[in-house]
Amino acid sequence: MLLDKITESPSLELINLVLKLKAEGKKVVSLGIGDPSFDTPREIIEVAYKSMLAGDTHYIHSFGTLDVREAIVRKVARKNGIRAGIENTLFMTTKMAVFASLSSVSNVPFEALMPDPGYFYSEPIILAGGKPVRYKLSPTFGIDIDEVKRKVGPKTKALIVNTPSNPTGRMIGRRELKELYDFCSSRGIYVVSDEAYEDLIFTKKEHFSVGSLEKRPERVISLFTLSKSYSMTGWRAGYIVGPEERIGLMNKFVENAVTCFPPFIEHASAFALEKGDKYIEAFRKEYAKRKDLLMDETSRIPRLHGGEVEGAFYSFPAYSGKLRSQELCRRLLQEENVALLPGAVFGPGGEKHLRICFASSEETIVKAMAGVRKYFAEN
């Protein structure tokens, strides 16, 4: 049974544990979960509300409403440089889109390459009938093209890239992505590009979408979400841009798994994509302040090293000490009531690192890091 082969989501497991501890009366301070502290902008909520009142509560086309698919086409052309038509789009929550994309690229068995350290892609690869193969990132968490070439085999059908990165907070530049794309294209490998944090950039570098290298989607499947950019994590709103044939296959999954996604959420998503840039910029400025605060707090802990952030809302510092990261995080939670994610859950390359999320309020960041500082001073 495929479900027996996968583990629970480490982030959701942490959410459940924190909620359990809080229910027991403990005051847990969490920098472990990538959920923005901001509410969804009221204008976006009102679009969904008015849509429901207008009767948009019934079945719709499984590909998505016309307005959201047209908005997707315009958005990726404007912001990502991706040349796509409506036939290249599909509305789908992005976590599910990772699985659907991988399911569309090959008959089983197949292999899919994923970054190490990197997000929890192994489970959707397994669910799609594939075998996850990790490629190590460079010491600065960039793409090591020679490492990728070493890991590619005859069964490799897809390679996942994530920029800006969860958990490292680093970005992958145009040159690296171009080299990666050229190699994958020459080997008939699909590039699945997770761009969930495309709008959260804190450097002079610009986000580059690998899909923009194609005249029309052919080998790149680009995944986007509204969760982080518009503080819409609970809406489960996202979309895919990819080759028409792959989009058609993924739509079969939608038809048979969920029928369609809620039309009122899609109408609100179309509004956000068309008119929501002002909210993105407001959120980004606040995250930039929180990033600087976290960097200042981290610098006061001698046993934490690195953790510089270019994009997303995560820092991934290394730490000195004998404890493995999972045991360290267990002790932080037990002794200081501070919840962080251990680097090891993101792959072997994440060991001796901590993922620290600065999507929470400044007050929460200060309280949590005080607990981390106290722990390291006493142990």
N, C-alpha and C positions, 0 to 999 in steps of 0.2 A: 504494500500500500504506500503510495507516494507521500501521504500525509505523515506516515510514521518516520519518514526520512528527514523531515524538517524540524527545526526548533521553533520555539515561540520567539516573537519579536523582542529583542533585548530592550528596546525603548518602551514598548507597551508593557512589558514585564515590570519595568521600573515604575511606570505610571501606576500600575495596579498596586505595587508595593508601597509607594508613597501615599496613595489614597488609603490603603489599609492602616498604615502607621498614623496618618492624620485622624482616621476614625477612632483610633485607640487613644487619641488625645495628645500625640506627640507633635511637636512643632518642627516639621521637616522643612528645610530650605533646599529647593531643587534648582540646579542649573544643568539638569540632565536631559530635559525634553525640548525638542525644537518646535515649540508652540508659542507663537508671538503673544505677548501680553496685551497687545492692542485689540480692541474690538473691530469687527468688520465695519468699514465706513457705512454710515447710515444710508447714504444715497444708494449704495448697492443693495442693502437690505430692503429698502423701499421698493426697488424694482422687482425683487422676488415677491414681496408681499402683494404688490399691485397685480402681478402676474397671477398669483394664486386666486386673488379675488375676481380676476377676469375669467377664471375657469381653466387656467393652464395647469390642470391637475390630472390629465389623462395620458394615455399612451401617445408617444410621438415616434418619429423616425429613429431607428436605432443608431444611425450615424450622428445624430444631433440635430438641433433646430437649424433652420437656414441662417438665421441671424448670427448665431454663435459661430458657425462654420465660415461664414463670410468675414466675420470679425477676426477669426483666427488667420485667415489668408492675408488680410490687410496687416495684422500685427506682425506676423513673421516676416513679411516683406519689409515693413518699416523698421523693425527693431533688430531682426536677426539676419537680414539679407538672404532669406530663404525664398526661392521662387517656387511657389506651389499653387495649385488650383484647389477648388473645393473638394475635388475627388481625392485629394491627398490628405484630407483631414478627418479626424474622428474625435468626438468628445468622450472622454473617459477619465475617471480618477487615476492619477498618475501611478500610484503603487500597483494598481491592477494593470496599468498599461505596460509596466515592466514585464509582467508575466505574459500578457497578450502578445507583445512584440517578440519575445523569445519563442513563443509558441508558433509564430507565423514564419520563422526563418528557415525551418528545416523539419524533415521527418526525424523522429527519434531512431537511434541514439545520436546525440550530437554533443559538442563541447562549446561552452561560451566562456570567454575570458572576462575577468572582473578585477578591478584594482585592489591592491593590498598595500596599505589599509584602504578600505572603502566601505560604502554603504552595504546594507544587508541584501545583496543581490543573489546570494547563493540559493536562498529558499525559492524564489520565483524561477530560477534556472532549473532546479530540481523538479518543481511542480510542472514545468513545461516539458519534462522528460529528458532534460539535458544534464550534463556533468559540469559543475563549476570548476574553472581552472584559474587560479589567482596569478596575476602578473604583478611583481613588486614595483612600487613606485621608486623614483630616485630618492637619494637622501633628503632632497628639498621637496619631496612629494610631487615631482613632475613626472612626465612620461619618459620611461627608458625604452626607446624603440628597439634596442638590441634585446632587452628582456622580453618584450612582446614577441619578437621574431622567434626567440627560443621556445616560447610557450605554445606557439601555434602548431597545430598538428593537422592530420588529414580530416579529422572530425570537427575541426573548429568552424563554426558557422556564424558566430557573432562575437563582437567585442564591445564591452560596455565602457563608456567614458563618462565622467561626472565632473563638470566644471561650472561654477565654483564648487569645490568639493565638500561634501559631508563625509568624513569628519574633519578633514585637515584645514579647511578654510583657505586652501590655495587655489589658484587659477591656472588653467592650461592655455598657453598662447597659440597664436595662429600657426607659427612655424611647426611646433610639435604636432598640432592637430592635422596640418597639411601632410606631414610626413607619415603620420598614422593612417590617415585616409588613403593616401596613395598606396601604401603597403596593403591595407585591407582590401581595397578595390582590386588590386592586382591578383589577390588570392580568392576573390569571390566571397569575402567575409562582410557581413553587415555590421555597421557601426551603430550601436544603440546609444544615443547621446542624451543623458539625463541633465537637464538644464533648469532644475527646480529653483536654483538660487540666482538666476541670471540677472536679476535687478538689484541684488544686494552686493554692490561693489564698493570697496573702500580704498581704492588705489587709482593711479592714473591709467592703469591697464584697462583696456576695454574687453568686455565679454565677447568672445568669438564663438559663433555657432558653426560647427563642422558641416552642417547641412548646407551652408551658404556656398560651399565649394562645388556643388552640383548645379547644372543648368535646370534640372528638375529632379525631385526626389527619386533616387535609384538604389543607392546602397546605404543611405543614412536614414535612420528612424529617430526622429527628434521628439523628446518627451518634455512637456511643459506642465506647469501647475499654477493655479491662482492662490494656493495655500499660503505661500510665504510672501509674495509680492503685495497681496491685498489683505493679509491677515484673515484668510478664509479656510483655515485648516479643517474645520468641522463640516464644510460644505462638500468636501470631496470632489472638487472641480478641477479638471485638468484636460489635456488634449494631446493628441499625437499628430505629427506631420511626417508622412513617409510615402514610399512608393505605392501607387494605386493598388497594385495586386496584393501587397501586404496589408494595406488598410482594409481591403475587402475581406481578407481572411480574419483579421482582428474583429471586424464587425460581426462575423459569425459567432465569435465568442460572446459579444455583447447580446446578440439576439437570443442565444441559448442560456446565458447565465443570468442576465438581469432584464432582458427585453429592451430597455432603454433607460436613460438617466432622466431625472426630473426636469421637466421643461422650464419651471420657474427658476431653477438654479442655472440653467443654460441661458435664459434671457438675462439674468443678473450678471452672468459671466461675460456675455457679449457687451453689456454696458461697461463693465470694468475694463475690458480689453480696449474698448474704444475711448473711454473718457476717464480712466482711473489713474493716469500717470501722475497726477498731483498727489495722490495718496502714496504712491510708491516713493516719491521723493521725500515726502514728510516722514514716512517710516524709516527710510534709509538714513536720514539725518539723525534721527533718534538712535538708531542702531550704531551709528558711527560714534556717538557720545558714549554709548554703553561699551563699545569695543575699547575705546580709549581708557575708560574706567577700569575695565577688566585687565588690560595690559598693565596699567599702573598697579593694580592689586597683585597681579602675578609677579611683577618685578620685585615685590617686597617679600617674596618667598624664595630664598636661595636655592632650594632643592627643585624648583621648577625651571625648566629651560626651554627657550624657543616659544612656539605657539603663536608666531606672527600670523596676522589675518589679512588676506587680500579680498575675500568675498565670503558669502554665506554669513551665518551668525554663530560660528563655532571657532574656538581656539583649541589647539591640539598639542599642548606642551608635553615634553618629556619630563620625567622626574627621576631623581636619583634615590636609590634604596633597593633593598633586597626583595621586597614584597612584589608579587605579581599584581597586575592592575586590578583584577577582579577582587582579590583579597583586600587590596588597599581601599577600593571603593566600598567594600562591605564594612570595613572598619570606620571609614569616614561617616557612613550612614549610622552605624551603631554607636559610635563615640561622640560624634559632633552633630548628628542629625542633618548632614549635608549629603545631597544626592547628586552624584556625577556618573557618567558612563565610563566604564573601563575601556581603554584603548584596544584591549585584546578582542573585544566583541566585533571589531571591525577588521579582524584578520591578524595573522601572526605579526605582520609589519606594524601593528598598532600597539604591541606589548610595550610596557614601560611608558605609556602615554595615558593622558586623561582627556576626554572630550568635555570641554566646558562650554555651555551654551549661554550666550548673552542676549537671548530674546526676552529675558525677564526684566523686571524693573531695576533701576539703579540701586534701590534699597536692598532688593533681594541679592544682587550681585555682591554688594558690600558685606552683607551678613554671611553669605555662603563662603566667600573667600576668607573672611575672618576665621571661620571654622576650619578651613583648609590650612590656613597659616598656623593656627593653634595646634592642629594635629601634627604637622611637620616639625614644629618647634619642640613637641613633647615626645616624639618618637624617632 
